[in-house]
Amino acid sequence: MATWGAKALKNMLIVPPGSGIVHQVNLEYLARVVFQSDDASSPLLFPDSLVGTDSHTTMINGLGVFGWGVGVESGDISGIEAEAVMLGQCISMVLPPVVGYRIVGHLNPLATATDVVLTITKHLREVGVVGKLVEFFGPGVASLSIADRATISNMCPEYGATLAFFPVDINTLQYLTLTGQCSRFAEEGGVSNSICRDYQLRDLGTFTAAGRKEAIGRIEAYLKTVKMYRQYEDAAQDPVFSKVVELDLGNVVPSVSGPKRPQDRISVDELKQEFLSNLTNKVSRRIENR
């Protein structure tokens, strides 16, 4: 059925159940970063974008793709926007303030990427970015892997931003080169070989090394031409933001956090005292008459 649907319906790919978490599948196999139109006589390049029905759709922002979720919530019918997009309609939004999040310095050897994510989440909640766009910049971003960036973007619902965007840089292009082979997806049981052949993931055209290199070069050239490619160490490329906040990676320390409230981060050196104090804290409990 999945193979038939991908062949019978124009511009549609069906990824069968059991292929993995949809956000990760999109990050590793589906997102193209730059699209090319089907018109062979006059091909048109344009940036990739995404409208999803889940709040964690923003994970793809870590790859330089502008995407956000419009899922249906209680009393809200915004999910119809995603349905309209699937049918080829445009989606519009009022451009909100853009908060620039500048990252500098180098990470402490004892700290991990998880510590960075938890620190940024807590910081942005304190700053207040609900309903705003966040864009990361600064020399420290260059040291973050695509996995780190995607995890930070994935935490958007926890700090309330509409999206958390990492512009494309050399790390992004290297990631596209690494994950651009559709055959790998087929071998791991994600989708059938026939779907892979019909829908060439990331628009790499051919799975040969030369074909991938040519496609990546086309993506890089296009993004540089339209000023969407970033060299994070070059301060001259830093945009103008509505507001700028900063994080020094050298100040990130090992920490722990609960699974339900990641913003309640506790540094490891404060863990003992925090644990002891919580042992004596009273737990409020509401008793209802039944």
C-alpha atoms as an extended CHARMM CRD file, in Angstrom:
* protein
*
       290  EXT
         1         1  MET       CA              0.0000000000        0.0000000000        0.0000000000  PROA      1               0.0000000000
         2         2  ALA       CA              2.8080000000        2.4160000000        0.8860000000  PROA      2               0.0000000000
         3         3  THR       CA              4.5820000000        1.6870000000       -2.3900000000  PROA      3               0.0000000000
         4         4  TRP       CA              1.3710000000        2.1890000000       -4.3750000000  PROA      4               0.0000000000
         5         5  GLY       CA              0.5700000000        5.4610000000       -2.6010000000  PROA      5               0.0000000000
         6         6  ALA       CA              4.0310000000        6.8820000000       -3.2550000000  PROA      6               0.0000000000
         7         7  LYS       CA              3.7320000000        6.0170000000       -6.9570000000  PROA      7               0.0000000000
         8         8  ALA       CA              0.0710000000        6.8680000000       -7.5580000000  PROA      8               0.0000000000
         9         9  LEU       CA             -0.0870000000       10.2510000000       -5.8180000000  PROA      9               0.0000000000
        10        10  LYS       CA              2.0010000000       13.1350000000       -7.1030000000  PROA      10              0.0000000000
        11        11  ASN       CA              4.4880000000       14.7580000000       -4.7420000000  PROA      11              0.0000000000
        12        12  MET       CA              3.6870000000       12.3960000000       -1.8830000000  PROA      12              0.0000000000
        13        13  LEU       CA              5.8350000000       10.0510000000        0.1720000000  PROA      13              0.0000000000
        14        14  ILE       CA              4.3940000000        7.5780000000        2.6530000000  PROA      14              0.0000000000
        15        15  VAL       CA              6.7770000000        6.3310000000        5.3190000000  PROA      15              0.0000000000
        16        16  PRO       CA              5.4390000000        3.0710000000        6.7920000000  PROA      16              0.0000000000
        17        17  PRO       CA              4.8870000000        2.5960000000       10.5440000000  PROA      17              0.0000000000
        18        18  GLY       CA              7.8560000000        1.2760000000       12.4610000000  PROA      18              0.0000000000
        19        19  SER       CA             10.3710000000        3.3670000000       10.5190000000  PROA      19              0.0000000000
        20        20  GLY       CA             11.2520000000        5.4760000000       13.5520000000  PROA      20              0.0000000000
        21        21  ILE       CA             10.1830000000        8.6860000000       15.2550000000  PROA      21              0.0000000000
        22        22  VAL       CA              8.8840000000       11.0020000000       12.5540000000  PROA      22              0.0000000000
        23        23  HSD       CA             11.0470000000       13.9700000000       13.5760000000  PROA      23              0.0000000000
        24        24  GLN       CA             14.2150000000       11.8820000000       13.4020000000  PROA      24              0.0000000000
        25        25  VAL       CA             13.2010000000       10.3410000000       10.0710000000  PROA      25              0.0000000000
        26        26  ASN       CA             12.6180000000       13.8320000000        8.7130000000  PROA      26              0.0000000000
        27        27  LEU       CA             15.9730000000       15.0510000000       10.0100000000  PROA      27              0.0000000000
        28        28  GLU       CA             18.0160000000       12.1520000000        8.6660000000  PROA      28              0.0000000000
        29        29  TYR       CA             16.2340000000       11.2350000000        5.4400000000  PROA      29              0.0000000000
        30        30  LEU       CA             13.4590000000       13.5370000000        4.2350000000  PROA      30              0.0000000000
        31        31  ALA       CA             14.4970000000       17.1730000000        4.7010000000  PROA      31              0.0000000000
        32        32  ARG       CA             16.2920000000       18.5680000000        1.6470000000  PROA      32              0.0000000000
        33        33  VAL       CA             17.2770000000       22.0510000000        2.9630000000  PROA      33              0.0000000000
        34        34  VAL       CA             16.9690000000       23.3440000000       -0.6190000000  PROA      34              0.0000000000
        35        35  PHE       CA             14.3350000000       22.1930000000       -3.1090000000  PROA      35              0.0000000000
        36        36  GLN       CA             14.5600000000       22.2190000000       -6.8840000000  PROA      36              0.0000000000
        37        37  SER       CA             11.4510000000       22.5550000000       -9.0420000000  PROA      37              0.0000000000
        38        38  ASP       CA             10.4970000000       19.8550000000      -11.5410000000  PROA      38              0.0000000000
        39        39  ASP       CA             10.7320000000       22.2270000000      -14.5110000000  PROA      39              0.0000000000
        40        40  ALA       CA             13.8160000000       20.9120000000      -16.3240000000  PROA      40              0.0000000000
        41        41  SER       CA             13.8620000000       23.7980000000      -18.8090000000  PROA      41              0.0000000000
        42        42  SER       CA             13.9940000000       26.4560000000      -16.0960000000  PROA      42              0.0000000000
        43        43  PRO       CA             14.7050000000       24.8630000000      -12.7020000000  PROA      43              0.0000000000
        44        44  LEU       CA             13.9690000000       26.9680000000       -9.6450000000  PROA      44              0.0000000000
        45        45  LEU       CA             15.7180000000       26.5770000000       -6.2930000000  PROA      45              0.0000000000
        46        46  PHE       CA             13.9500000000       27.5430000000       -3.0680000000  PROA      46              0.0000000000
        47        47  PRO       CA             14.4390000000       26.9200000000        0.6810000000  PROA      47              0.0000000000
        48        48  ASP       CA             12.9240000000       23.8970000000        2.3700000000  PROA      48              0.0000000000
        49        49  SER       CA             10.1520000000       24.5400000000        4.8900000000  PROA      49              0.0000000000
        50        50  LEU       CA              7.8830000000       22.4260000000        7.0460000000  PROA      50              0.0000000000
        51        51  VAL       CA              4.4650000000       22.6580000000        8.6620000000  PROA      51              0.0000000000
        52        52  GLY       CA              3.7880000000       19.8430000000       11.1090000000  PROA      52              0.0000000000
        53        53  THR       CA              0.9880000000       18.7870000000       13.4260000000  PROA      53              0.0000000000
        54        54  ASP       CA              3.2160000000       18.2350000000       16.4530000000  PROA      54              0.0000000000
        55        55  SER       CA              4.8500000000       20.7860000000       18.7370000000  PROA      55              0.0000000000
        56        56  HSD       CA              8.2570000000       19.1260000000       18.3220000000  PROA      56              0.0000000000
        57        57  THR       CA              8.2300000000       19.7020000000       14.5610000000  PROA      57              0.0000000000
        58        58  THR       CA             10.7830000000       22.4200000000       15.3490000000  PROA      58              0.0000000000
        59        59  MET       CA             13.4800000000       19.7540000000       15.6420000000  PROA      59              0.0000000000
        60        60  ILE       CA             14.1650000000       20.2920000000       11.9310000000  PROA      60              0.0000000000
        61        61  ASN       CA             15.2590000000       23.8860000000       12.6890000000  PROA      61              0.0000000000
        62        62  GLY       CA             18.5890000000       22.3860000000       13.7330000000  PROA      62              0.0000000000
        63        63  LEU       CA             19.2250000000       21.5010000000       10.0830000000  PROA      63              0.0000000000
        64        64  GLY       CA             18.4860000000       24.9950000000        8.8230000000  PROA      64              0.0000000000
        65        65  VAL       CA             14.8980000000       24.2430000000        7.7740000000  PROA      65              0.0000000000
        66        66  PHE       CA             12.2040000000       26.7440000000        8.7620000000  PROA      66              0.0000000000
        67        67  GLY       CA              9.5010000000       24.5910000000       10.3390000000  PROA      67              0.0000000000
        68        68  TRP       CA              6.9910000000       24.7130000000       13.1720000000  PROA      68              0.0000000000
        69        69  GLY       CA              3.9660000000       22.8640000000       14.4850000000  PROA      69              0.0000000000
        70        70  VAL       CA              0.3080000000       23.8090000000       14.0890000000  PROA      70              0.0000000000
        71        71  GLY       CA             -1.2050000000       20.8100000000       15.8510000000  PROA      71              0.0000000000
        72        72  VAL       CA             -4.7930000000       20.7150000000       17.0490000000  PROA      72              0.0000000000
        73        73  GLU       CA             -5.1920000000       21.5640000000       20.7190000000  PROA      73              0.0000000000
        74        74  SER       CA             -8.1680000000       21.7970000000       23.0110000000  PROA      74              0.0000000000
        75        75  GLY       CA            -10.5300000000       24.4290000000       21.6680000000  PROA      75              0.0000000000
        76        76  ASP       CA             -8.2160000000       25.1400000000       18.7330000000  PROA      76              0.0000000000
        77        77  ILE       CA             -8.7410000000       24.3140000000       15.0580000000  PROA      77              0.0000000000
        78        78  SER       CA             -5.3070000000       25.4210000000       13.8640000000  PROA      78              0.0000000000
        79        79  GLY       CA             -4.6000000000       21.8860000000       12.6480000000  PROA      79              0.0000000000
        80        80  ILE       CA             -6.6300000000       22.7300000000        9.5680000000  PROA      80              0.0000000000
        81        81  GLU       CA             -3.6860000000       24.8830000000        8.4610000000  PROA      81              0.0000000000
        82        82  ALA       CA             -1.5410000000       21.7750000000        8.0740000000  PROA      82              0.0000000000
        83        83  GLU       CA             -4.2920000000       20.0480000000        6.1110000000  PROA      83              0.0000000000
        84        84  ALA       CA             -4.5150000000       23.0530000000        3.7900000000  PROA      84              0.0000000000
        85        85  VAL       CA             -0.7600000000       22.9830000000        3.1960000000  PROA      85              0.0000000000
        86        86  MET       CA             -0.9490000000       19.2800000000        2.3130000000  PROA      86              0.0000000000
        87        87  LEU       CA             -3.4850000000       20.2300000000       -0.3580000000  PROA      87              0.0000000000
        88        88  GLY       CA             -1.1590000000       22.8550000000       -1.8190000000  PROA      88              0.0000000000
        89        89  GLN       CA             -2.5060000000       25.9640000000       -0.1090000000  PROA      89              0.0000000000
        90        90  CYS       CA             -0.3340000000       28.7260000000        1.3510000000  PROA      90              0.0000000000
        91        91  ILE       CA              0.0310000000       29.3700000000        5.0630000000  PROA      91              0.0000000000
        92        92  SER       CA              0.4660000000       32.8640000000        6.4690000000  PROA      92              0.0000000000
        93        93  MET       CA              1.5830000000       34.1890000000        9.8240000000  PROA      93              0.0000000000
        94        94  VAL       CA              2.2700000000       37.5430000000       11.4310000000  PROA      94              0.0000000000
        95        95  LEU       CA              6.0420000000       37.8470000000       11.7540000000  PROA      95              0.0000000000
        96        96  PRO       CA              6.8040000000       37.8160000000       15.4950000000  PROA      96              0.0000000000
        97        97  PRO       CA              9.8550000000       39.3460000000       17.2110000000  PROA      97              0.0000000000
        98        98  VAL       CA             13.1120000000       37.4850000000       16.5540000000  PROA      98              0.0000000000
        99        99  VAL       CA             15.3660000000       36.9060000000       19.5560000000  PROA      99              0.0000000000
       100       100  GLY       CA             19.0320000000       36.3960000000       18.7370000000  PROA      100             0.0000000000
       101       101  TYR       CA             20.7260000000       33.8580000000       20.9980000000  PROA      101             0.0000000000
       102       102  ARG       CA             24.4760000000       34.4040000000       20.8340000000  PROA      102             0.0000000000
       103       103  ILE       CA             26.6720000000       31.4670000000       21.8510000000  PROA      103             0.0000000000
       104       104  VAL       CA             30.3440000000       32.0370000000       22.6300000000  PROA      104             0.0000000000
       105       105  GLY       CA             33.2020000000       30.1960000000       24.3140000000  PROA      105             0.0000000000
       106       106  HSD       CA             34.0090000000       26.5100000000       24.5500000000  PROA      106             0.0000000000
       107       107  LEU       CA             32.3050000000       23.7430000000       26.4820000000  PROA      107             0.0000000000
       108       108  ASN       CA             33.8210000000       22.5020000000       29.7290000000  PROA      108             0.0000000000
       109       109  PRO       CA             35.2750000000       18.9840000000       29.1700000000  PROA      109             0.0000000000
       110       110  LEU       CA             33.1500000000       17.6920000000       32.0680000000  PROA      110             0.0000000000
       111       111  ALA       CA             29.9200000000       19.0710000000       30.6130000000  PROA      111             0.0000000000
       112       112  THR       CA             27.8710000000       17.2900000000       27.9620000000  PROA      112             0.0000000000
       113       113  ALA       CA             25.5330000000       18.2890000000       25.1640000000  PROA      113             0.0000000000
       114       114  THR       CA             22.6250000000       17.4820000000       27.4870000000  PROA      114             0.0000000000
       115       115  ASP       CA             23.9180000000       20.0750000000       29.9450000000  PROA      115             0.0000000000
       116       116  VAL       CA             23.9750000000       22.6570000000       27.1350000000  PROA      116             0.0000000000
       117       117  VAL       CA             20.3910000000       21.8510000000       26.1360000000  PROA      117             0.0000000000
       118       118  LEU       CA             19.0970000000       22.0540000000       29.7200000000  PROA      118             0.0000000000
       119       119  THR       CA             20.9650000000       25.3150000000       30.3450000000  PROA      119             0.0000000000
       120       120  ILE       CA             19.5720000000       26.9490000000       27.1980000000  PROA      120             0.0000000000
       121       121  THR       CA             16.0490000000       25.7300000000       27.9830000000  PROA      121             0.0000000000
       122       122  LYS       CA             16.1080000000       27.2210000000       31.4720000000  PROA      122             0.0000000000
       123       123  HSD       CA             17.7000000000       30.4470000000       30.2180000000  PROA      123             0.0000000000
       124       124  LEU       CA             15.1370000000       31.0040000000       27.4610000000  PROA      124             0.0000000000
       125       125  ARG       CA             12.2630000000       30.4030000000       29.8800000000  PROA      125             0.0000000000
       126       126  GLU       CA             13.7120000000       33.1440000000       32.0650000000  PROA      126             0.0000000000
       127       127  VAL       CA             14.1400000000       35.4670000000       29.0670000000  PROA      127             0.0000000000
       128       128  GLY       CA             10.5670000000       34.8790000000       27.9010000000  PROA      128             0.0000000000
       129       129  VAL       CA             10.2740000000       33.8240000000       24.2670000000  PROA      129             0.0000000000
       130       130  VAL       CA              6.6720000000       32.6110000000       24.0710000000  PROA      130             0.0000000000
       131       131  GLY       CA              5.3110000000       33.2980000000       20.5970000000  PROA      131             0.0000000000
       132       132  LYS       CA              8.6950000000       34.5330000000       19.3550000000  PROA      132             0.0000000000
       133       133  LEU       CA             11.2950000000       33.2100000000       16.9310000000  PROA      133             0.0000000000
       134       134  VAL       CA             14.7530000000       32.3630000000       18.2560000000  PROA      134             0.0000000000
       135       135  GLU       CA             17.8090000000       32.3190000000       15.9950000000  PROA      135             0.0000000000
       136       136  PHE       CA             21.1740000000       31.0800000000       17.2230000000  PROA      136             0.0000000000
       137       137  PHE       CA             24.3800000000       32.7950000000       16.1730000000  PROA      137             0.0000000000
       138       138  GLY       CA             27.8950000000       33.4820000000       17.3850000000  PROA      138             0.0000000000
       139       139  PRO       CA             31.2020000000       31.5840000000       17.2290000000  PROA      139             0.0000000000
       140       140  GLY       CA             30.1270000000       29.0050000000       19.8000000000  PROA      140             0.0000000000
       141       141  VAL       CA             27.4740000000       27.5800000000       17.4630000000  PROA      141             0.0000000000
       142       142  ALA       CA             30.1880000000       26.2240000000       15.1600000000  PROA      142             0.0000000000
       143       143  SER       CA             31.2070000000       23.7390000000       17.8640000000  PROA      143             0.0000000000
       144       144  LEU       CA             27.6900000000       22.2980000000       18.1720000000  PROA      144             0.0000000000
       145       145  SER       CA             26.9330000000       19.1890000000       16.1300000000  PROA      145             0.0000000000
       146       146  ILE       CA             23.7070000000       18.8580000000       14.1390000000  PROA      146             0.0000000000
       147       147  ALA       CA             22.4630000000       16.4280000000       16.7930000000  PROA      147             0.0000000000
       148       148  ASP       CA             23.0630000000       19.0760000000       19.4770000000  PROA      148             0.0000000000
       149       149  ARG       CA             21.3190000000       21.7630000000       17.4340000000  PROA      149             0.0000000000
       150       150  ALA       CA             18.3640000000       19.5110000000       16.6410000000  PROA      150             0.0000000000
       151       151  THR       CA             17.9490000000       18.6690000000       20.3290000000  PROA      151             0.0000000000
       152       152  ILE       CA             17.9600000000       22.3560000000       21.2870000000  PROA      152             0.0000000000
       153       153  SER       CA             15.3790000000       23.0940000000       18.5840000000  PROA      153             0.0000000000
       154       154  ASN       CA             13.3240000000       20.0970000000       19.6740000000  PROA      154             0.0000000000
       155       155  MET       CA             12.9580000000       21.6720000000       23.1310000000  PROA      155             0.0000000000
       156       156  CYS       CA             10.9650000000       24.6220000000       21.7390000000  PROA      156             0.0000000000
       157       157  PRO       CA              7.7470000000       23.5740000000       23.5340000000  PROA      157             0.0000000000
       158       158  GLU       CA              9.6440000000       23.6370000000       26.8300000000  PROA      158             0.0000000000
       159       159  TYR       CA             10.7510000000       27.2630000000       26.4630000000  PROA      159             0.0000000000
       160       160  GLY       CA              7.7510000000       28.4230000000       24.4470000000  PROA      160             0.0000000000
       161       161  ALA       CA              9.2830000000       29.7560000000       21.2350000000  PROA      161             0.0000000000
       162       162  THR       CA              7.5690000000       29.2540000000       17.8860000000  PROA      162             0.0000000000
       163       163  LEU       CA             10.8270000000       27.9360000000       16.4540000000  PROA      163             0.0000000000
       164       164  ALA       CA             14.5570000000       27.8670000000       17.2370000000  PROA      164             0.0000000000
       165       165  PHE       CA             16.5210000000       28.2910000000       14.0370000000  PROA      165             0.0000000000
       166       166  PHE       CA             20.1260000000       27.3570000000       13.2310000000  PROA      166             0.0000000000
       167       167  PRO       CA             21.1950000000       28.7200000000        9.8130000000  PROA      167             0.0000000000
       168       168  VAL       CA             23.0490000000       26.3500000000        7.4940000000  PROA      168             0.0000000000
       169       169  ASP       CA             26.8380000000       26.1960000000        7.8540000000  PROA      169             0.0000000000
       170       170  ILE       CA             29.6430000000       23.7970000000        6.9520000000  PROA      170             0.0000000000
       171       171  ASN       CA             28.5010000000       21.3420000000        9.6560000000  PROA      171             0.0000000000
       172       172  THR       CA             25.0700000000       21.1760000000        8.0200000000  PROA      172             0.0000000000
       173       173  LEU       CA             26.5390000000       20.4050000000        4.6040000000  PROA      173             0.0000000000
       174       174  GLN       CA             28.7430000000       17.6910000000        6.0850000000  PROA      174             0.0000000000
       175       175  TYR       CA             25.6780000000       16.1790000000        7.7630000000  PROA      175             0.0000000000
       176       176  LEU       CA             23.7910000000       16.1590000000        4.4590000000  PROA      176             0.0000000000
       177       177  THR       CA             26.7190000000       14.3880000000        2.8340000000  PROA      177             0.0000000000
       178       178  LEU       CA             26.8220000000       11.8250000000        5.6280000000  PROA      178             0.0000000000
       179       179  THR       CA             23.1060000000       10.9970000000        5.6470000000  PROA      179             0.0000000000
       180       180  GLY       CA             22.1910000000       11.5800000000        2.0010000000  PROA      180             0.0000000000
       181       181  GLN       CA             22.1840000000        7.9570000000        0.8220000000  PROA      181             0.0000000000
       182       182  CYS       CA             18.6900000000        6.5930000000        0.4270000000  PROA      182             0.0000000000
       183       183  SER       CA             20.0520000000        3.0480000000        0.2580000000  PROA      183             0.0000000000
       184       184  ARG       CA             20.9850000000        3.2510000000        3.9340000000  PROA      184             0.0000000000
       185       185  PHE       CA             17.3480000000        3.9180000000        4.8520000000  PROA      185             0.0000000000
       186       186  ALA       CA             16.2190000000        0.8930000000        2.8420000000  PROA      186             0.0000000000
       187       187  GLU       CA             18.8220000000       -1.4020000000        4.3830000000  PROA      187             0.0000000000
       188       188  GLU       CA             17.6790000000       -0.4790000000        7.8840000000  PROA      188             0.0000000000
       189       189  GLY       CA             14.1020000000       -1.4480000000        7.0820000000  PROA      189             0.0000000000
       190       190  GLY       CA             12.7000000000        2.0600000000        6.8820000000  PROA      190             0.0000000000
       191       191  VAL       CA             11.0080000000        1.9870000000        3.4710000000  PROA      191             0.0000000000
       192       192  SER       CA             11.0820000000       -0.2640000000        0.4550000000  PROA      192             0.0000000000
       193       193  ASN       CA             13.7260000000        0.0290000000       -2.2430000000  PROA      193             0.0000000000
       194       194  SER       CA             11.0630000000        0.9760000000       -4.7840000000  PROA      194             0.0000000000
       195       195  ILE       CA             10.0260000000        4.0130000000       -2.7480000000  PROA      195             0.0000000000
       196       196  CYS       CA             13.6660000000        4.9950000000       -2.3510000000  PROA      196             0.0000000000
       197       197  ARG       CA             14.2080000000        4.8690000000       -6.0960000000  PROA      197             0.0000000000
       198       198  ASP       CA             11.0590000000        6.8670000000       -6.8340000000  PROA      198             0.0000000000
       199       199  TYR       CA             11.6780000000        9.5010000000       -4.1760000000  PROA      199             0.0000000000
       200       200  GLN       CA             15.3500000000       10.3990000000       -4.0560000000  PROA      200             0.0000000000
       201       201  LEU       CA             15.8360000000       11.6710000000       -0.5550000000  PROA      201             0.0000000000
       202       202  ARG       CA             17.4450000000       15.0920000000       -0.1620000000  PROA      202             0.0000000000
       203       203  ASP       CA             17.1870000000       15.5140000000       -3.9410000000  PROA      203             0.0000000000
       204       204  LEU       CA             20.7330000000       14.2050000000       -4.3440000000  PROA      204             0.0000000000
       205       205  GLY       CA             19.8740000000       12.9540000000       -7.8000000000  PROA      205             0.0000000000
       206       206  THR       CA             22.2160000000        9.9940000000       -7.8090000000  PROA      206             0.0000000000
       207       207  PHE       CA             23.7100000000        7.9470000000       -5.0270000000  PROA      207             0.0000000000
       208       208  THR       CA             27.2220000000        8.0990000000       -6.4560000000  PROA      208             0.0000000000
       209       209  ALA       CA             29.8510000000       10.1370000000       -4.6320000000  PROA      209             0.0000000000
       210       210  ALA       CA             30.0920000000       12.5170000000       -7.5830000000  PROA      210             0.0000000000
       211       211  GLY       CA             26.3240000000       13.0390000000       -7.6200000000  PROA      211             0.0000000000
       212       212  ARG       CA             26.1790000000       13.7850000000       -3.8980000000  PROA      212             0.0000000000
       213       213  LYS       CA             29.0810000000       16.2210000000       -4.1680000000  PROA      213             0.0000000000
       214       214  GLU       CA             27.3880000000       18.0580000000       -7.0240000000  PROA      214             0.0000000000
       215       215  ALA       CA             24.0880000000       18.3140000000       -5.1410000000  PROA      215             0.0000000000
       216       216  ILE       CA             25.7380000000       19.5720000000       -1.9510000000  PROA      216             0.0000000000
       217       217  GLY       CA             27.6780000000       22.1250000000       -3.9890000000  PROA      217             0.0000000000
       218       218  ARG       CA             24.4210000000       23.3440000000       -5.5320000000  PROA      218             0.0000000000
       219       219  ILE       CA             22.8450000000       23.7520000000       -2.0870000000  PROA      219             0.0000000000
       220       220  GLU       CA             25.8700000000       25.6680000000       -0.7830000000  PROA      220             0.0000000000
       221       221  ALA       CA             26.0540000000       27.9550000000       -3.8230000000  PROA      221             0.0000000000
       222       222  TYR       CA             22.3520000000       28.7950000000       -3.6390000000  PROA      222             0.0000000000
       223       223  LEU       CA             22.3650000000       29.5680000000        0.0910000000  PROA      223             0.0000000000
       224       224  LYS       CA             25.4410000000       31.7670000000       -0.2400000000  PROA      224             0.0000000000
       225       225  THR       CA             23.8600000000       33.6490000000       -3.1440000000  PROA      225             0.0000000000
       226       226  VAL       CA             20.7070000000       34.4650000000       -1.1610000000  PROA      226             0.0000000000
       227       227  LYS       CA             22.6980000000       35.2490000000        2.0300000000  PROA      227             0.0000000000
       228       228  MET       CA             21.2800000000       32.3040000000        3.9660000000  PROA      228             0.0000000000
       229       229  TYR       CA             24.5970000000       30.5230000000        4.5190000000  PROA      229             0.0000000000
       230       230  ARG       CA             26.3870000000       31.2850000000        7.7600000000  PROA      230             0.0000000000
       231       231  GLN       CA             29.9870000000       31.3050000000        8.9140000000  PROA      231             0.0000000000
       232       232  TYR       CA             29.3760000000       31.5800000000       12.6240000000  PROA      232             0.0000000000
       233       233  GLU       CA             32.8790000000       32.8460000000       13.4100000000  PROA      233             0.0000000000
       234       234  ASP       CA             32.3480000000       35.8740000000       11.1320000000  PROA      234             0.0000000000
       235       235  ALA       CA             30.6640000000       38.5910000000       13.2110000000  PROA      235             0.0000000000
       236       236  ALA       CA             30.0330000000       40.6190000000       10.0460000000  PROA      236             0.0000000000
       237       237  GLN       CA             27.3640000000       38.0690000000        9.0900000000  PROA      237             0.0000000000
       238       238  ASP       CA             25.4190000000       38.4620000000       12.3440000000  PROA      238             0.0000000000
       239       239  PRO       CA             21.8630000000       39.6960000000       11.6390000000  PROA      239             0.0000000000
       240       240  VAL       CA             20.0200000000       42.4660000000       13.4670000000  PROA      240             0.0000000000
       241       241  PHE       CA             17.5670000000       41.0520000000       16.0210000000  PROA      241             0.0000000000
       242       242  SER       CA             14.6980000000       42.4170000000       18.0770000000  PROA      242             0.0000000000
       243       243  LYS       CA             16.6350000000       41.3740000000       21.1760000000  PROA      243             0.0000000000
       244       244  VAL       CA             19.9360000000       39.6100000000       21.8550000000  PROA      244             0.0000000000
       245       245  VAL       CA             20.8410000000       37.3330000000       24.7680000000  PROA      245             0.0000000000
       246       246  GLU       CA             24.1020000000       35.4710000000       25.2580000000  PROA      246             0.0000000000
       247       247  LEU       CA             25.4300000000       32.2120000000       26.6470000000  PROA      247             0.0000000000
       248       248  ASP       CA             29.0710000000       31.4070000000       27.3250000000  PROA      248             0.0000000000
       249       249  LEU       CA             29.5520000000       27.6660000000       26.8940000000  PROA      249             0.0000000000
       250       250  GLY       CA             32.3480000000       27.8600000000       29.4440000000  PROA      250             0.0000000000
       251       251  ASN       CA             29.7140000000       28.5850000000       32.1090000000  PROA      251             0.0000000000
       252       252  VAL       CA             27.7470000000       25.4040000000       31.3910000000  PROA      252             0.0000000000
       253       253  VAL       CA             28.1960000000       22.9000000000       34.2150000000  PROA      253             0.0000000000
       254       254  PRO       CA             27.1670000000       19.2440000000       34.6450000000  PROA      254             0.0000000000
       255       255  SER       CA             23.5550000000       19.1040000000       35.7720000000  PROA      255             0.0000000000
       256       256  VAL       CA             20.5200000000       16.8870000000       36.2210000000  PROA      256             0.0000000000
       257       257  SER       CA             16.8630000000       17.4390000000       35.4890000000  PROA      257             0.0000000000
       258       258  GLY       CA             13.5790000000       15.6090000000       35.7640000000  PROA      258             0.0000000000
       259       259  PRO       CA             11.9160000000       14.1700000000       32.6520000000  PROA      259             0.0000000000
       260       260  LYS       CA              8.6930000000       16.1760000000       33.0110000000  PROA      260             0.0000000000
       261       261  ARG       CA             10.1450000000       19.6000000000       33.8320000000  PROA      261             0.0000000000
       262       262  PRO       CA             13.5420000000       19.9460000000       32.1150000000  PROA      262             0.0000000000
       263       263  GLN       CA             13.6700000000       23.6220000000       33.0410000000  PROA      263             0.0000000000
       264       264  ASP       CA             14.0750000000       22.6250000000       36.7110000000  PROA      264             0.0000000000
       265       265  ARG       CA             17.7670000000       22.0330000000       36.1660000000  PROA      265             0.0000000000
       266       266  ILE       CA             20.0180000000       21.3880000000       39.1670000000  PROA      266             0.0000000000
       267       267  SER       CA             23.7980000000       21.5720000000       38.8840000000  PROA      267             0.0000000000
       268       268  VAL       CA             25.6090000000       18.4840000000       40.1490000000  PROA      268             0.0000000000
       269       269  ASP       CA             27.5200000000       20.4190000000       42.8230000000  PROA      269             0.0000000000
       270       270  GLU       CA             24.1700000000       21.5450000000       44.3050000000  PROA      270             0.0000000000
       271       271  LEU       CA             22.5280000000       18.1440000000       44.0300000000  PROA      271             0.0000000000
       272       272  LYS       CA             23.2970000000       16.9150000000       47.5660000000  PROA      272             0.0000000000
       273       273  GLN       CA             21.9400000000       20.0250000000       49.2720000000  PROA      273             0.0000000000
       274       274  GLU       CA             18.8890000000       20.0710000000       47.0060000000  PROA      274             0.0000000000
       275       275  PHE       CA             18.1580000000       16.4330000000       47.7930000000  PROA      275             0.0000000000
       276       276  LEU       CA             18.4740000000       16.9240000000       51.5450000000  PROA      276             0.0000000000
       277       277  SER       CA             16.2660000000       20.0090000000       51.5420000000  PROA      277             0.0000000000
       278       278  ASN       CA             13.5600000000       18.2290000000       49.5690000000  PROA      278             0.0000000000
       279       279  LEU       CA             13.4580000000       15.4440000000       52.1460000000  PROA      279             0.0000000000
       280       280  THR       CA             12.1190000000       17.8760000000       54.7320000000  PROA      280             0.0000000000
       281       281  ASN       CA              9.9300000000       19.9920000000       52.4520000000  PROA      281             0.0000000000
       282       282  LYS       CA              6.2110000000       19.5460000000       52.9360000000  PROA      282             0.0000000000
       283       283  VAL       CA              4.3080000000       18.1820000000       49.9850000000  PROA      283             0.0000000000
       284       284  SER       CA              1.0080000000       19.9510000000       49.4490000000  PROA      284             0.0000000000
       285       285  ARG       CA             -1.8780000000       17.6160000000       48.7690000000  PROA      285             0.0000000000
       286       286  ARG       CA             -5.4560000000       18.5050000000       48.0350000000  PROA      286             0.0000000000
       287       287  ILE       CA             -7.9660000000       16.1410000000       49.6040000000  PROA      287             0.0000000000
       288       288  GLU       CA            -11.3130000000       16.0880000000       47.8890000000  PROA      288             0.0000000000
       289       289  ASN       CA            -14.5210000000       14.8480000000       49.4630000000  PROA      289             0.0000000000
       290       290  ARG       CA            -16.0610000000       12.1210000000       47.4210000000  PROA      290             0.0000000000
